Amino acid sequence: MFTAKVFVSPKKNVLDPQGKAVHHALESLGFEEINDVRVGKYIEVKVNRKDKAAAEAEVKRMCDSLLVNPVVEEYTFDISAE
């Protein structure tokens, strides 16, 4: 069994109003050295496959078909054996 940690974030050319709100809030708290904030999502999936390559392929299919909107989001993932 493998655990996939999927990190989804808005593409660089897509506006991120939530990220802007967090950026402004951090600045108002005195964190003035911030250049940009992007807010995304984290998804953890347990995959019951025997080898890492099969687990990676399965997670990629999950991301491409449901977990990520490819028009406005990009993703990366890490897989580790349990």
PDB file with one MODEL, atoms N, CA, C and O in Angstrom:
MODEL        1
ATOM      1  N   MET A   1       0.839  -1.173   0.000  1.00  0.00           N
ATOM      2  CA  MET A   1       0.000   0.000   0.000  1.00  0.00           C
ATOM      3  C   MET A   1       0.888   1.242   0.000  1.00  0.00           C
ATOM      4  O   MET A   1       1.977   1.252   0.574  1.00  0.00           O
ATOM      5  N   PHE A   2       0.392   2.287  -0.660  1.00  0.00           N
ATOM      6  CA  PHE A   2       1.117   3.544  -0.771  1.00  0.00           C
ATOM      7  C   PHE A   2       0.232   4.701  -0.318  1.00  0.00           C
ATOM      8  O   PHE A   2      -0.994   4.640  -0.417  1.00  0.00           O
ATOM      9  N   THR A   3       0.865   5.741   0.171  1.00  0.00           N
ATOM     10  CA  THR A   3       0.171   6.979   0.505  1.00  0.00           C
ATOM     11  C   THR A   3       0.630   8.048  -0.468  1.00  0.00           C
ATOM     12  O   THR A   3       1.824   8.309  -0.610  1.00  0.00           O
ATOM     13  N   ALA A   4      -0.334   8.662  -1.133  1.00  0.00           N
ATOM     14  CA  ALA A   4      -0.045   9.753  -2.056  1.00  0.00           C
ATOM     15  C   ALA A   4      -0.442  11.062  -1.407  1.00  0.00           C
ATOM     16  O   ALA A   4      -1.559  11.203  -0.907  1.00  0.00           O
ATOM     17  N   LYS A   5       0.469  12.018  -1.414  1.00  0.00           N
ATOM     18  CA  LYS A   5       0.204  13.369  -0.915  1.00  0.00           C
ATOM     19  C   LYS A   5       0.159  14.286  -2.124  1.00  0.00           C
ATOM     20  O   LYS A   5       1.181  14.546  -2.760  1.00  0.00           O
ATOM     21  N   VAL A   6      -1.027  14.770  -2.434  1.00  0.00           N
ATOM     22  CA  VAL A   6      -1.254  15.576  -3.631  1.00  0.00           C
ATOM     23  C   VAL A   6      -1.365  17.042  -3.219  1.00  0.00           C
ATOM     24  O   VAL A   6      -2.138  17.395  -2.328  1.00  0.00           O
ATOM     25  N   PHE A   7      -0.586  17.881  -3.879  1.00  0.00           N
ATOM     26  CA  PHE A   7      -0.576  19.324  -3.617  1.00  0.00           C
ATOM     27  C   PHE A   7      -1.112  20.035  -4.859  1.00  0.00           C
ATOM     28  O   PHE A   7      -0.524  19.947  -5.936  1.00  0.00           O
ATOM     29  N   VAL A   8      -2.223  20.735  -4.701  1.00  0.00           N
ATOM     30  CA  VAL A   8      -2.877  21.422  -5.815  1.00  0.00           C
ATOM     31  C   VAL A   8      -2.794  22.925  -5.563  1.00  0.00           C
ATOM     32  O   VAL A   8      -3.059  23.392  -4.455  1.00  0.00           O
ATOM     33  N   SER A   9      -2.426  23.675  -6.593  1.00  0.00           N
ATOM     34  CA  SER A   9      -2.346  25.129  -6.448  1.00  0.00           C
ATOM     35  C   SER A   9      -2.844  25.791  -7.731  1.00  0.00           C
ATOM     36  O   SER A   9      -2.838  25.178  -8.798  1.00  0.00           O
ATOM     37  N   PRO A  10      -3.274  27.050  -7.616  1.00  0.00           N
ATOM     38  CA  PRO A  10      -3.689  27.770  -8.815  1.00  0.00           C
ATOM     39  C   PRO A  10      -2.486  27.974  -9.748  1.00  0.00           C
ATOM     40  O   PRO A  10      -1.362  28.181  -9.290  1.00  0.00           O
ATOM     41  N   LYS A  11      -2.736  27.913 -11.034  1.00  0.00           N
ATOM     42  CA  LYS A  11      -1.665  28.206 -11.993  1.00  0.00           C
ATOM     43  C   LYS A  11      -1.190  29.642 -11.790  1.00  0.00           C
ATOM     44  O   LYS A  11      -1.939  30.491 -11.308  1.00  0.00           O
ATOM     45  N   LYS A  12       0.038  29.897 -12.157  1.00  0.00           N
ATOM     46  CA  LYS A  12       0.654  31.212 -11.929  1.00  0.00           C
ATOM     47  C   LYS A  12      -0.118  32.348 -12.610  1.00  0.00           C
ATOM     48  O   LYS A  12      -0.162  33.461 -12.085  1.00  0.00           O
ATOM     49  N   ASN A  13      -0.725  32.083 -13.769  1.00  0.00           N
ATOM     50  CA  ASN A  13      -1.415  33.138 -14.513  1.00  0.00           C
ATOM     51  C   ASN A  13      -2.885  33.282 -14.118  1.00  0.00           C
ATOM     52  O   ASN A  13      -3.616  34.056 -14.735  1.00  0.00           O
ATOM     53  N   VAL A  14      -3.329  32.537 -13.086  1.00  0.00           N
ATOM     54  CA  VAL A  14      -4.716  32.599 -12.623  1.00  0.00           C
ATOM     55  C   VAL A  14      -4.784  33.452 -11.354  1.00  0.00           C
ATOM     56  O   VAL A  14      -3.964  33.292 -10.450  1.00  0.00           O
ATOM     57  N   LEU A  15      -5.755  34.348 -11.291  1.00  0.00           N
ATOM     58  CA  LEU A  15      -5.931  35.172 -10.101  1.00  0.00           C
ATOM     59  C   LEU A  15      -6.283  34.280  -8.907  1.00  0.00           C
ATOM     60  O   LEU A  15      -7.004  33.292  -9.047  1.00  0.00           O
ATOM     61  N   ASP A  16      -5.765  34.644  -7.738  1.00  0.00           N
ATOM     62  CA  ASP A  16      -6.003  33.884  -6.515  1.00  0.00           C
ATOM     63  C   ASP A  16      -6.506  34.838  -5.434  1.00  0.00           C
ATOM     64  O   ASP A  16      -5.713  35.316  -4.623  1.00  0.00           O
ATOM     65  N   PRO A  17      -7.824  35.128  -5.408  1.00  0.00           N
ATOM     66  CA  PRO A  17      -8.348  36.082  -4.436  1.00  0.00           C
ATOM     67  C   PRO A  17      -8.117  35.652  -2.988  1.00  0.00           C
ATOM     68  O   PRO A  17      -7.871  36.496  -2.126  1.00  0.00           O
ATOM     69  N   GLN A  18      -8.194  34.366  -2.715  1.00  0.00           N
ATOM     70  CA  GLN A  18      -7.954  33.889  -1.348  1.00  0.00           C
ATOM     71  C   GLN A  18      -6.497  34.135  -0.950  1.00  0.00           C
ATOM     72  O   GLN A  18      -6.217  34.540   0.178  1.00  0.00           O
ATOM     73  N   GLY A  19      -5.583  33.890  -1.872  1.00  0.00           N
ATOM     74  CA  GLY A  19      -4.171  34.156  -1.616  1.00  0.00           C
ATOM     75  C   GLY A  19      -3.916  35.635  -1.360  1.00  0.00           C
ATOM     76  O   GLY A  19      -3.132  35.993  -0.481  1.00  0.00           O
ATOM     77  N   LYS A  20      -4.587  36.499  -2.135  1.00  0.00           N
ATOM     78  CA  LYS A  20      -4.432  37.951  -1.936  1.00  0.00           C
ATOM     79  C   LYS A  20      -4.948  38.365  -0.562  1.00  0.00           C
ATOM     80  O   LYS A  20      -4.333  39.194   0.109  1.00  0.00           O
ATOM     81  N   ALA A  21      -6.080  37.790  -0.138  1.00  0.00           N
ATOM     82  CA  ALA A  21      -6.641  38.123   1.169  1.00  0.00           C
ATOM     83  C   ALA A  21      -5.687  37.703   2.286  1.00  0.00           C
ATOM     84  O   ALA A  21      -5.488  38.446   3.247  1.00  0.00           O
ATOM     85  N   VAL A  22      -5.100  36.520   2.162  1.00  0.00           N
ATOM     86  CA  VAL A  22      -4.143  36.050   3.169  1.00  0.00           C
ATOM     87  C   VAL A  22      -2.904  36.934   3.166  1.00  0.00           C
ATOM     88  O   VAL A  22      -2.372  37.270   4.224  1.00  0.00           O
ATOM     89  N   HIS A  23      -2.444  37.311   1.972  1.00  0.00           N
ATOM     90  CA  HIS A  23      -1.286  38.202   1.847  1.00  0.00           C
ATOM     91  C   HIS A  23      -1.530  39.510   2.596  1.00  0.00           C
ATOM     92  O   HIS A  23      -0.693  39.941   3.389  1.00  0.00           O
ATOM     93  N   HIS A  24      -2.672  40.136   2.346  1.00  0.00           N
ATOM     94  CA  HIS A  24      -2.980  41.407   3.009  1.00  0.00           C
ATOM     95  C   HIS A  24      -3.113  41.225   4.517  1.00  0.00           C
ATOM     96  O   HIS A  24      -2.670  42.079   5.285  1.00  0.00           O
ATOM     97  N   ALA A  25      -3.724  40.110   4.947  1.00  0.00           N
ATOM     98  CA  ALA A  25      -3.869  39.864   6.385  1.00  0.00           C
ATOM     99  C   ALA A  25      -2.500  39.694   7.047  1.00  0.00           C
ATOM    100  O   ALA A  25      -2.271  40.212   8.140  1.00  0.00           O
ATOM    101  N   LEU A  26      -1.603  38.978   6.396  1.00  0.00           N
ATOM    102  CA  LEU A  26      -0.258  38.795   6.948  1.00  0.00           C
ATOM    103  C   LEU A  26       0.481  40.125   7.042  1.00  0.00           C
ATOM    104  O   LEU A  26       1.160  40.395   8.032  1.00  0.00           O
ATOM    105  N   GLU A  27       0.346  40.958   6.004  1.00  0.00           N
ATOM    106  CA  GLU A  27       0.977  42.279   6.048  1.00  0.00           C
ATOM    107  C   GLU A  27       0.419  43.113   7.201  1.00  0.00           C
ATOM    108  O   GLU A  27       1.168  43.822   7.873  1.00  0.00           O
ATOM    109  N   SER A  28      -0.885  43.031   7.431  1.00  0.00           N
ATOM    110  CA  SER A  28      -1.477  43.820   8.517  1.00  0.00           C
ATOM    111  C   SER A  28      -1.022  43.322   9.887  1.00  0.00           C
ATOM    112  O   SER A  28      -1.110  44.058  10.870  1.00  0.00           O
ATOM    113  N   LEU A  29      -0.539  42.087   9.962  1.00  0.00           N
ATOM    114  CA  LEU A  29      -0.004  41.540  11.208  1.00  0.00           C
ATOM    115  C   LEU A  29       1.488  41.824  11.372  1.00  0.00           C
ATOM    116  O   LEU A  29       2.105  41.395  12.347  1.00  0.00           O
ATOM    117  N   GLY A  30       2.062  42.546  10.415  1.00  0.00           N
ATOM    118  CA  GLY A  30       3.458  42.933  10.529  1.00  0.00           C
ATOM    119  C   GLY A  30       4.431  42.094   9.710  1.00  0.00           C
ATOM    120  O   GLY A  30       5.639  42.325   9.772  1.00  0.00           O
ATOM    121  N   PHE A  31       3.939  41.137   8.956  1.00  0.00           N
ATOM    122  CA  PHE A  31       4.808  40.324   8.097  1.00  0.00           C
ATOM    123  C   PHE A  31       4.945  41.035   6.752  1.00  0.00           C
ATOM    124  O   PHE A  31       4.203  40.750   5.813  1.00  0.00           O
ATOM    125  N   GLU A  32       5.890  41.951   6.671  1.00  0.00           N
ATOM    126  CA  GLU A  32       5.989  42.822   5.502  1.00  0.00           C
ATOM    127  C   GLU A  32       6.952  42.319   4.435  1.00  0.00           C
ATOM    128  O   GLU A  32       7.035  42.919   3.363  1.00  0.00           O
ATOM    129  N   GLU A  33       7.663  41.264   4.687  1.00  0.00           N
ATOM    130  CA  GLU A  33       8.642  40.750   3.724  1.00  0.00           C
ATOM    131  C   GLU A  33       8.052  39.688   2.797  1.00  0.00           C
ATOM    132  O   GLU A  33       8.795  38.900   2.212  1.00  0.00           O
ATOM    133  N   ILE A  34       6.752  39.658   2.659  1.00  0.00           N
ATOM    134  CA  ILE A  34       6.077  38.659   1.827  1.00  0.00           C
ATOM    135  C   ILE A  34       5.894  39.211   0.423  1.00  0.00           C
ATOM    136  O   ILE A  34       5.419  40.334   0.255  1.00  0.00           O
ATOM    137  N   ASN A  35       6.264  38.437  -0.582  1.00  0.00           N
ATOM    138  CA  ASN A  35       6.087  38.859  -1.969  1.00  0.00           C
ATOM    139  C   ASN A  35       4.760  38.376  -2.554  1.00  0.00           C
ATOM    140  O   ASN A  35       4.112  39.108  -3.302  1.00  0.00           O
ATOM    141  N   ASP A  36       4.355  37.155  -2.221  1.00  0.00           N
ATOM    142  CA  ASP A  36       3.145  36.590  -2.811  1.00  0.00           C
ATOM    143  C   ASP A  36       2.659  35.432  -1.948  1.00  0.00           C
ATOM    144  O   ASP A  36       3.452  34.764  -1.284  1.00  0.00           O
ATOM    145  N   VAL A  37       1.358  35.203  -1.964  1.00  0.00           N
ATOM    146  CA  VAL A  37       0.756  34.059  -1.287  1.00  0.00           C
ATOM    147  C   VAL A  37      -0.194  33.387  -2.254  1.00  0.00           C
ATOM    148  O   VAL A  37      -1.023  34.053  -2.875  1.00  0.00           O
ATOM    149  N   ARG A  38      -0.087  32.087  -2.389  1.00  0.00           N
ATOM    150  CA  ARG A  38      -1.008  31.290  -3.204  1.00  0.00           C
ATOM    151  C   ARG A  38      -1.639  30.259  -2.284  1.00  0.00           C
ATOM    152  O   ARG A  38      -0.935  29.580  -1.537  1.00  0.00           O
ATOM    153  N   VAL A  39      -2.955  30.137  -2.332  1.00  0.00           N
ATOM    154  CA  VAL A  39      -3.670  29.180  -1.484  1.00  0.00           C
ATOM    155  C   VAL A  39      -4.157  28.035  -2.364  1.00  0.00           C
ATOM    156  O   VAL A  39      -4.814  28.252  -3.383  1.00  0.00           O
ATOM    157  N   GLY A  40      -3.828  26.827  -1.958  1.00  0.00           N
ATOM    158  CA  GLY A  40      -4.228  25.649  -2.702  1.00  0.00           C
ATOM    159  C   GLY A  40      -4.903  24.646  -1.803  1.00  0.00           C
ATOM    160  O   GLY A  40      -5.534  25.004  -0.808  1.00  0.00           O
ATOM    161  N   LYS A  41      -4.763  23.376  -2.165  1.00  0.00           N
ATOM    162  CA  LYS A  41      -5.352  22.322  -1.346  1.00  0.00           C
ATOM    163  C   LYS A  41      -4.408  21.125  -1.270  1.00  0.00           C
ATOM    164  O   LYS A  41      -3.550  20.919  -2.129  1.00  0.00           O
ATOM    165  N   TYR A  42      -4.601  20.358  -0.223  1.00  0.00           N
ATOM    166  CA  TYR A  42      -3.791  19.171   0.037  1.00  0.00           C
ATOM    167  C   TYR A  42      -4.742  17.985   0.121  1.00  0.00           C
ATOM    168  O   TYR A  42      -5.741  18.035   0.839  1.00  0.00           O
ATOM    169  N   ILE A  43      -4.436  16.928  -0.605  1.00  0.00           N
ATOM    170  CA  ILE A  43      -5.273  15.728  -0.617  1.00  0.00           C
ATOM    171  C   ILE A  43      -4.381  14.530  -0.350  1.00  0.00           C
ATOM    172  O   ILE A  43      -3.329  14.386  -0.973  1.00  0.00           O
ATOM    173  N   GLU A  44      -4.790  13.672   0.568  1.00  0.00           N
ATOM    174  CA  GLU A  44      -4.039  12.461   0.870  1.00  0.00           C
ATOM    175  C   GLU A  44      -4.876  11.256   0.464  1.00  0.00           C
ATOM    176  O   GLU A  44      -6.040  11.140   0.849  1.00  0.00           O
ATOM    177  N   VAL A  45      -4.282  10.364  -0.312  1.00  0.00           N
ATOM    178  CA  VAL A  45      -4.993   9.189  -0.835  1.00  0.00           C
ATOM    179  C   VAL A  45      -4.177   7.941  -0.535  1.00  0.00           C
ATOM    180  O   VAL A  45      -2.971   7.908  -0.777  1.00  0.00           O
ATOM    181  N   LYS A  46      -4.833   6.921  -0.011  1.00  0.00           N
ATOM    182  CA  LYS A  46      -4.203   5.610   0.188  1.00  0.00           C
ATOM    183  C   LYS A  46      -4.483   4.783  -1.063  1.00  0.00           C
ATOM    184  O   LYS A  46      -5.634   4.641  -1.475  1.00  0.00           O
ATOM    185  N   VAL A  47      -3.433   4.242  -1.661  1.00  0.00           N
ATOM    186  CA  VAL A  47      -3.560   3.482  -2.905  1.00  0.00           C
ATOM    187  C   VAL A  47      -3.071   2.063  -2.663  1.00  0.00           C
ATOM    188  O   VAL A  47      -1.941   1.856  -2.221  1.00  0.00           O
ATOM    189  N   ASN A  48      -3.909   1.103  -2.949  1.00  0.00           N
ATOM    190  CA  ASN A  48      -3.583  -0.301  -2.732  1.00  0.00           C
ATOM    191  C   ASN A  48      -3.020  -0.906  -4.020  1.00  0.00           C
ATOM    192  O   ASN A  48      -3.728  -1.585  -4.765  1.00  0.00           O
ATOM    193  N   ARG A  49      -1.758  -0.652  -4.263  1.00  0.00           N
ATOM    194  CA  ARG A  49      -1.044  -1.206  -5.421  1.00  0.00           C
ATOM    195  C   ARG A  49       0.221  -1.891  -4.925  1.00  0.00           C
ATOM    196  O   ARG A  49       0.727  -1.585  -3.845  1.00  0.00           O
ATOM    197  N   LYS A  50       0.727  -2.824  -5.731  1.00  0.00           N
ATOM    198  CA  LYS A  50       1.898  -3.586  -5.296  1.00  0.00           C
ATOM    199  C   LYS A  50       3.213  -2.882  -5.587  1.00  0.00           C
ATOM    200  O   LYS A  50       4.199  -3.101  -4.883  1.00  0.00           O
ATOM    201  N   ASP A  51       3.241  -2.038  -6.617  1.00  0.00           N
ATOM    202  CA  ASP A  51       4.499  -1.344  -6.914  1.00  0.00           C
ATOM    203  C   ASP A  51       4.256   0.153  -7.085  1.00  0.00           C
ATOM    204  O   ASP A  51       3.146   0.600  -7.375  1.00  0.00           O
ATOM    205  N   LYS A  52       5.325   0.900  -6.897  1.00  0.00           N
ATOM    206  CA  LYS A  52       5.241   2.361  -6.885  1.00  0.00           C
ATOM    207  C   LYS A  52       4.825   2.931  -8.235  1.00  0.00           C
ATOM    208  O   LYS A  52       4.067   3.900  -8.288  1.00  0.00           O
ATOM    209  N   ALA A  53       5.305   2.349  -9.315  1.00  0.00           N
ATOM    210  CA  ALA A  53       4.954   2.861 -10.643  1.00  0.00           C
ATOM    211  C   ALA A  53       3.452   2.757 -10.894  1.00  0.00           C
ATOM    212  O   ALA A  53       2.852   3.674 -11.454  1.00  0.00           O
ATOM    213  N   ALA A  54       2.845   1.651 -10.484  1.00  0.00           N
ATOM    214  CA  ALA A  54       1.395   1.484 -10.652  1.00  0.00           C
ATOM    215  C   ALA A  54       0.630   2.472  -9.770  1.00  0.00           C
ATOM    216  O   ALA A  54      -0.390   3.019 -10.188  1.00  0.00           O
ATOM    217  N   ALA A  55       1.116   2.697  -8.567  1.00  0.00           N
ATOM    218  CA  ALA A  55       0.475   3.660  -7.665  1.00  0.00           C
ATOM    219  C   ALA A  55       0.567   5.069  -8.239  1.00  0.00           C
ATOM    220  O   ALA A  55      -0.408   5.818  -8.194  1.00  0.00           O
ATOM    221  N   GLU A  56       1.719   5.436  -8.775  1.00  0.00           N
ATOM    222  CA  GLU A  56       1.893   6.758  -9.382  1.00  0.00           C
ATOM    223  C   GLU A  56       0.950   6.949 -10.563  1.00  0.00           C
ATOM    224  O   GLU A  56       0.339   8.008 -10.710  1.00  0.00           O
ATOM    225  N   ALA A  57       0.831   5.930 -11.400  1.00  0.00           N
ATOM    226  CA  ALA A  57      -0.062   6.017 -12.554  1.00  0.00           C
ATOM    227  C   ALA A  57      -1.513   6.187 -12.107  1.00  0.00           C
ATOM    228  O   ALA A  57      -2.267   6.955 -12.704  1.00  0.00           O
ATOM    229  N   GLU A  58      -1.894   5.474 -11.065  1.00  0.00           N
ATOM    230  CA  GLU A  58      -3.261   5.569 -10.535  1.00  0.00           C
ATOM    231  C   GLU A  58      -3.540   6.963  -9.982  1.00  0.00           C
ATOM    232  O   GLU A  58      -4.603   7.529 -10.238  1.00  0.00           O
ATOM    233  N   VAL A  59      -2.602   7.517  -9.229  1.00  0.00           N
ATOM    234  CA  VAL A  59      -2.784   8.854  -8.665  1.00  0.00           C
ATOM    235  C   VAL A  59      -2.838   9.899  -9.771  1.00  0.00           C
ATOM    236  O   VAL A  59      -3.641  10.829  -9.698  1.00  0.00           O
ATOM    237  N   LYS A  60      -2.011   9.764 -10.780  1.00  0.00           N
ATOM    238  CA  LYS A  60      -2.047  10.698 -11.909  1.00  0.00           C
ATOM    239  C   LYS A  60      -3.408  10.674 -12.588  1.00  0.00           C
ATOM    240  O   LYS A  60      -3.948  11.724 -12.936  1.00  0.00           O
ATOM    241  N   ARG A  61      -3.968   9.474 -12.779  1.00  0.00           N
ATOM    242  CA  ARG A  61      -5.297   9.365 -13.383  1.00  0.00           C
ATOM    243  C   ARG A  61      -6.358  10.016 -12.499  1.00  0.00           C
ATOM    244  O   ARG A  61      -7.271  10.668 -13.007  1.00  0.00           O
ATOM    245  N   MET A  62      -6.244   9.845 -11.172  1.00  0.00           N
ATOM    246  CA  MET A  62      -7.190  10.480 -10.237  1.00  0.00           C
ATOM    247  C   MET A  62      -7.131  12.000 -10.366  1.00  0.00           C
ATOM    248  O   MET A  62      -8.159  12.674 -10.434  1.00  0.00           O
ATOM    249  N   CYS A  63      -5.914  12.518 -10.399  1.00  0.00           N
ATOM    250  CA  CYS A  63      -5.738  13.968 -10.492  1.00  0.00           C
ATOM    251  C   CYS A  63      -6.293  14.503 -11.805  1.00  0.00           C
ATOM    252  O   CYS A  63      -6.998  15.512 -11.829  1.00  0.00           O
ATOM    253  N   ASP A  64      -5.967  13.816 -12.894  1.00  0.00           N
ATOM    254  CA  ASP A  64      -6.384  14.284 -14.212  1.00  0.00           C
ATOM    255  C   ASP A  64      -7.890  14.159 -14.440  1.00  0.00           C
ATOM    256  O   ASP A  64      -8.457  14.913 -15.232  1.00  0.00           O
ATOM    257  N   SER A  65      -8.544  13.219 -13.757  1.00  0.00           N
ATOM    258  CA  SER A  65      -9.966  13.015 -14.015  1.00  0.00           C
ATOM    259  C   SER A  65     -10.894  13.659 -12.984  1.00  0.00           C
ATOM    260  O   SER A  65     -12.057  13.915 -13.294  1.00  0.00           O
ATOM    261  N   LEU A  66     -10.404  13.931 -11.748  1.00  0.00           N
ATOM    262  CA  LEU A  66     -11.310  14.463 -10.741  1.00  0.00           C
ATOM    263  C   LEU A  66     -10.689  15.496  -9.792  1.00  0.00           C
ATOM    264  O   LEU A  66     -11.286  16.546  -9.555  1.00  0.00           O
ATOM    265  N   LEU A  67      -9.534  15.219  -9.263  1.00  0.00           N
ATOM    266  CA  LEU A  67      -9.005  16.014  -8.153  1.00  0.00           C
ATOM    267  C   LEU A  67      -8.517  17.400  -8.551  1.00  0.00           C
ATOM    268  O   LEU A  67      -8.467  18.298  -7.710  1.00  0.00           O
ATOM    269  N   VAL A  68      -8.158  17.590  -9.814  1.00  0.00           N
ATOM    270  CA  VAL A  68      -7.565  18.854 -10.258  1.00  0.00           C
ATOM    271  C   VAL A  68      -8.326  19.389 -11.472  1.00  0.00           C
ATOM    272  O   VAL A  68      -8.674  18.636 -12.381  1.00  0.00           O
ATOM    273  N   ASN A  69      -8.576  20.684 -11.472  1.00  0.00           N
ATOM    274  CA  ASN A  69      -9.153  21.340 -12.644  1.00  0.00           C
ATOM    275  C   ASN A  69      -7.980  21.844 -13.487  1.00  0.00           C
ATOM    276  O   ASN A  69      -7.375  22.860 -13.147  1.00  0.00           O
ATOM    277  N   PRO A  70      -7.649  21.151 -14.579  1.00  0.00           N
ATOM    278  CA  PRO A  70      -6.440  21.498 -15.348  1.00  0.00           C
ATOM    279  C   PRO A  70      -6.491  22.866 -16.017  1.00  0.00           C
ATOM    280  O   PRO A  70      -5.457  23.367 -16.460  1.00  0.00           O
ATOM    281  N   VAL A  71      -7.650  23.471 -16.099  1.00  0.00           N
ATOM    282  CA  VAL A  71      -7.764  24.798 -16.706  1.00  0.00           C
ATOM    283  C   VAL A  71      -7.145  25.857 -15.798  1.00  0.00           C
ATOM    284  O   VAL A  71      -6.494  26.783 -16.280  1.00  0.00           O
ATOM    285  N   VAL A  72      -7.346  25.725 -14.478  1.00  0.00           N
ATOM    286  CA  VAL A  72      -6.898  26.765 -13.563  1.00  0.00           C
ATOM    287  C   VAL A  72      -5.936  26.276 -12.483  1.00  0.00           C
ATOM    288  O   VAL A  72      -5.401  27.089 -11.729  1.00  0.00           O
ATOM    289  N   GLU A  73      -5.705  24.960 -12.393  1.00  0.00           N
ATOM    290  CA  GLU A  73      -4.866  24.419 -11.327  1.00  0.00           C
ATOM    291  C   GLU A  73      -3.737  23.559 -11.892  1.00  0.00           C
ATOM    292  O   GLU A  73      -3.821  23.029 -12.999  1.00  0.00           O
ATOM    293  N   GLU A  74      -2.677  23.440 -11.087  1.00  0.00           N
ATOM    294  CA  GLU A  74      -1.585  22.526 -11.372  1.00  0.00           C
ATOM    295  C   GLU A  74      -1.341  21.704 -10.118  1.00  0.00           C
ATOM    296  O   GLU A  74      -1.796  22.070  -9.035  1.00  0.00           O
ATOM    297  N   TYR A  75      -0.623  20.595 -10.260  1.00  0.00           N
ATOM    298  CA  TYR A  75      -0.433  19.730  -9.100  1.00  0.00           C
ATOM    299  C   TYR A  75       0.907  19.023  -9.133  1.00  0.00           C
ATOM    300  O   TYR A  75       1.539  18.863 -10.177  1.00  0.00           O
ATOM    301  N   THR A  76       1.306  18.612  -7.954  1.00  0.00           N
ATOM    302  CA  THR A  76       2.436  17.708  -7.784  1.00  0.00           C
ATOM    303  C   THR A  76       2.008  16.696  -6.735  1.00  0.00           C
ATOM    304  O   THR A  76       1.072  16.938  -5.973  1.00  0.00           O
ATOM    305  N   PHE A  77       2.697  15.560  -6.699  1.00  0.00           N
ATOM    306  CA  PHE A  77       2.400  14.598  -5.646  1.00  0.00           C
ATOM    307  C   PHE A  77       3.627  13.806  -5.287  1.00  0.00           C
ATOM    308  O   PHE A  77       4.534  13.613  -6.097  1.00  0.00           O
ATOM    309  N   ASP A  78       3.634  13.345  -4.031  1.00  0.00           N
ATOM    310  CA  ASP A  78       4.670  12.473  -3.515  1.00  0.00           C
ATOM    311  C   ASP A  78       4.006  11.178  -3.095  1.00  0.00           C
ATOM    312  O   ASP A  78       2.897  11.181  -2.561  1.00  0.00           O
ATOM    313  N   ILE A  79       4.690  10.069  -3.341  1.00  0.00           N
ATOM    314  CA  ILE A  79       4.174   8.764  -2.938  1.00  0.00           C
ATOM    315  C   ILE A  79       5.186   8.076  -2.056  1.00  0.00           C
ATOM    316  O   ILE A  79       6.383   8.063  -2.344  1.00  0.00           O
ATOM    317  N   SER A  80       4.683   7.499  -0.965  1.00  0.00           N
ATOM    318  CA  SER A  80       5.561   6.735  -0.081  1.00  0.00           C
ATOM    319  C   SER A  80       4.873   5.433   0.277  1.00  0.00           C
ATOM    320  O   SER A  80       3.647   5.361   0.366  1.00  0.00           O
ATOM    321  N   ALA A  81       5.686   4.400   0.483  1.00  0.00           N
ATOM    322  CA  ALA A  81       5.162   3.085   0.867  1.00  0.00           C
ATOM    323  C   ALA A  81       4.809   3.097   2.342  1.00  0.00           C
ATOM    324  O   ALA A  81       5.432   3.797   3.141  1.00  0.00           O
ATOM    325  N   GLU A  82       3.808   2.317   2.690  1.00  0.00           N
ATOM    326  CA  GLU A  82       3.415   2.208   4.100  1.00  0.00           C
ATOM    327  C   GLU A  82       4.088   1.015   4.733  1.00  0.00           C
ATOM    328  O   GLU A  82       3.886   0.749   5.918  1.00  0.00           O
TER     329      GLU A  82
ENDMDL
END
